[in-house]
Amino acid sequence: MTEPKRKRILSGVQPSGKLHLGNYFGAIKQHIALQDDGECFYFIADYHAQTTLGEAVRLELEATRDAKRKPRSGAEILQENVRDVALDYLALGLDPKKATFYRQSDVPEVTELSWILSTVTGMGLLERAHSYKDKVAQGIAASVGLFTYPILMAADILIVRSNVVPVGQDQVQHLEMTRDMAGYFNSTFGEIFPLPAERLDVAAKVPGTDGKKMSKSYGNAIEIFAEGKPLKKSVMGIVTDSTPPDAPKDPETRTPYLLYKLFATPEEVADLGQRYRAGGMGDGTAKQMLLEKIDAYFGPFREKRKQLAADPSFVEDVLRDGAKRARVETEKTLAMVREATGLAH
């Protein structure tokens, strides 16, 4: 087995809608920081997004029922989401010269490896997947694709023989399953795959506008690239209780303060916390302070995104070039897999 010379890092993002502050502080910021820490492969998981595309179409039909515009098809939704995610990452600092950035469906070796891994993976392993159970509980159709999602995820990771995968706590089980599948394959056909390790960042806790974890599915997100009235509506709409402004408050129980901490300096955080504890600090004032911080932080990124979006071919060129670079590695891996399994000819 040929091991990569540098630490090889892989992560993916689903194009399932507008990216929000939770995505940025939970993953994107770390992904961009890692560009100088190893050989990075980042992909847009459009195959994975198909497991919930039916739900996206349903929501689109609901959203346009009383609107004048024609509802978008599933294909249009997915393609727009892929382009949006790519623009977001590139505007936020991903450098396609440093990191290999590609669309999952442009690398066909992934799906071939997924099938081969499925032949050595037991049903019991997939039946224990928390993510599958959670999504079915949310009302997402229990398709075969949703059930075998962890196998495709394992193929994404193993096809470039990555060593490190940045994940949140909710994805640790999938990485454990990936190591299991790599082990099943290696014990059956020989040592081909390294066993990738998770990289657990001390991820920032990002509450949504209702105080729960920020998530598109909860409808409580503040979008990264929102601006003007939509951004103000999201921030000023943060749910707070009826505690009078004059009353002292524990800042750690106030959602505006928790979000403000993500943007402010330690001195600014300490000052706002003291004002809450002393009394006389209303949540409305804190929301306005938060709005100003978000505007100042993401303002330059917004301008860069607008510049990138002005060239319709830019994103496609970046993703296609990234896929070509990725396939240099994925073809090497698949050649070894085919040789080991008797499929080479």
N, C-alpha and C positions, 0 to 999 in steps of 0.2 A: 504493500500500500504506500502511495506517495503522499506524505503529509505536507500541507502548506508550510512555507518557511516562516511566515508571520502569523500571528494570532488572527484567525479568520472569524469575523463577526457577521452574523446574519439576523435580520429582523424584517418583518412585513407589516403592512398596514392595510386594513380592509377599506375599500372605497364605498363606504355605506352612507355617506352624507357629509355635511359640512363639519370640518374639524373644529374642536372647541378647546377651551382652556385646559380641560382635563387631559385631552390628547397631547397638548403641548408640554405641560409640566410633568405629565406621567410618562411620556415616551419620546416625543419629537426632539425636545431639547437635549435629551441624553444621546439620541441617535446622532445628532449633528456634532455633539462634543466628541463622540467616539471616532469621528472620521480620521483623526490624527493618531489614534490609539491602536490601529490594526488595519487589516484588509477587510473593508466593509462591503457587504452585499445587502442592499435594501430593495424590497420589491413591493409592488402594489398588488394585493391579493384579489384579483378579479374573479378567479375560479372560486375562491372561498365566498366571495360576495354573492355568488349565484345561489347559495343555500338560503339566503333571505331576500332574494330579489322579488319573489312573489309577494312578500309582505310590503316591499317598497312600492310595487305597482298598486297594491290595494290602497295604501296611504295616498298615493298620487291621485287615484280616482276620487277618494274622499275629498282631498284638498281642492280639486278642480270641479267638483259637482256643481257648485253655484258660481264658479268663476267663468270668465269669458274665454280664457285660453283653453286650448285643446290639451288633454292629458298626454304626458310623455309616455312612450312605450318603455318596456323593460330595457331594451337595448339602448335607448336614448338616455335613460336614467344612469345605467352603468357606465356608459362612455363619458357622460358629463362628470360623473363622480370620479372616475379615474383621472380625467384631465384636471379636475379641481384639486385632488390630493397631490398630484405631481406639482402643480403650480404652487400649492401651499408649502410643500417641502423645499422646493427650489428657492422660493422667496424668503423662507425662514433661515436659509443658510446651507442647505445641502449642496455640496459641490460635486457635480457629476464627474469631475476629473479626479477626485479623491475616492469617492464611493461609487460602486457599481450599482446603478439605479435602474430598475427595469420593471416591466409588466409581467406578471406571473404567466399569463397565457402565451407570451412570446417565447417561452422556454419549454418546448414540448417534452424534454427529458424528464421534467417533474412528474407529468402524468404517467409516463411509462414506469418510472421508479415506484410511483404510488401503487400501481397494479402489482408489481413484483413484491413490494412490502406486504400487500394485502394477503399474499399467499403464505406468508409465514407468521401472520398475526392472528391471534385467537379472538373469537367473538367476545369472550369474557373481559378482555382488556378494554374493548370499546364500550361495553355495557357499563363499565365503571366510570366513564367520563362524566365529570360534573357539568361541563359546558353543555353537553347534549341534553342532559336532564333539565338544566336551567332554561335552555331555549325552548324546549317543548312545553315547559311550564308557563312560559311567556306567550304561548299560543302559536309559535312557529311550527309549520308542518314538519312532521317527523319523517323527512325524506331519507333515502339511502345516503345521499350526499352529506346530509347533516350528521348522520350516524358515523360515516367513515371519515369525517372531517379530520380527526387526529392522524389518520394515515397520510392524507395529502399534506398536512402540516409537517409530518415527519419527513416526507419526500422533499419539501421545500428546504428543510434544514440539512438533510444528508446529501442532497444532490451536489452541493458545493463543498461538502466535507467540512462544514463549519465547526469551530471549536467552542465558540461562545455565542449564546443567544440572550440578548437583553429581554427580559420578560417582567410583567407584573406578577404579583402573588397569585392572581387568578389563572395565570397561564403555566404555573409550575408543573401542574399535573400533566399537561400536554408534553412538556419537555421530558418528564419522567417516562412517559409512554414512548417518546421518540427514542430514548436510550434503550428501552425494552425492545423496540422493533429493530434497532441497529444490532442489538445483542442476538436477537433471534436469527437475523440474517447472517451475522458473522459466524455464529455457531453452526449454521447449516451449510454455508458456502465458503467460509474462509474470511479472514480479517480484511474487510474492505473499508468499513466506516469507523471513524473516531467517535467516541461517545461525547456528545456536546454537553457543556456545562451551562447552567443558567447564570445570568448576571442580574442579580436583584439589586436595583438601585433603591436607595432610601427615597422612594417616590413621594413627591409632595401630595398631601391630601387636598383634593380640589373639590369643595362642596359645590353643588349646583344651586340654582336660584331658590330652591325649596329647602336647602340644607342637607338633602341626601347627596350621595355621590353623583357628580356631574356625569350625565350620560344622554346621548341622543334619544335613546329609547324611553327615558323618563321625561323628556320634554323640558328639561331644566338647565339646558346648556347655554353658555355665552360663547358665541362663535369667535374664533381667532380673528377673522377678517371682517367682522361686523364693524360698522362705523355710523356716525351720524345718529339719526333718530332710532334705527333698529338697535344699535348698541346701547343707547341711553335707555330705551324701553326695557331691555334685558336687565341692565344693572339696577335701574331704579325700581324694577319689579321684584327684586330679591325679597323673599318673604321674611318678615320679622314679626316679633310679638308686639303686644301693646304696652310694654314697659315704658313709662313716661321718660322723656329725654332727661329730666332732672335726676332720675334715680341712678345710683351707681350700678354698674353692670360688669359681669365677668366677660372680658373681651373674647375669651376662647369659646363662648357660646354664641357669638355674633357672626353670622355669615359674612357681612361686609368686611369685618376685620380679618377673618381667616383668608379671604381672597386678597385683601390689601397686602397681607404678609408676603404673598408670592412676588410682589412687584417692588415693595418699598425697601429702603435701607434699614439695617438694624436700629438705627437711631429713630427713624420715622415710625417704625413698628412700636418701639418702646414708648414714644410720645403718644401715639394713638391709644395704646393700651392703658396708659396712665390716665388719659382723658376719659376713657370709658369707666375706669374704676373710681375716678373722682366724682362722677356724676356730671350732668349737664351736657353730655355728649349724645346726640341723637343719631340713630342709624341712618337717617336721611343725609346728614352731613358726611358720614363715613362713606355712603354710597357715592356721593359726589366726588370725594377724594379718590375712591377706587376708579371711577369713570375716567378721571384725569390721568391716573397712572396707566390704565389700559391703553388709552389714546396715545400717550407719550411713548409707551413701550413698543406697541405694534405699528405706530404710524409709519416709520421708515420701511417696515416690512410690507405694509399695504402698498406703498408707492412702488416698491420693487416688483410686487406681484402684478400691478397694473401694467408696468413696463413689459414684463415677461408675457403677459396675456395678449399684448398688442401684436405679437408675432404668432399667428395661428400654427405655424409649423414647428415652433421651438420645442414644445413638450414632446411631440411625436419623435422628433429627431433625437432628443435626449434619451427617451425610453428605448428606441430602436438600437441606438448605439450601446446603451447599457445591456440590452439583451444579447447583442453580439459578443460583448466582453464576458457576460455571464456564461454563455454557451461554450466558450473556450474551456471552462472548468466543468460544466455539466456534461459535456460530451466525453471528457476524460473519465469522469466518474461512471457514466453509463457504459463506456467501453469495458471498464473493469468489472462492472456488475454483469454484463452480458457474458463475458469470458468466464466468470465464476459460476454462473447459472447454466451454462451450456447454450446460451442464446446467440453467441457470436458465430458468424459464418462469413 
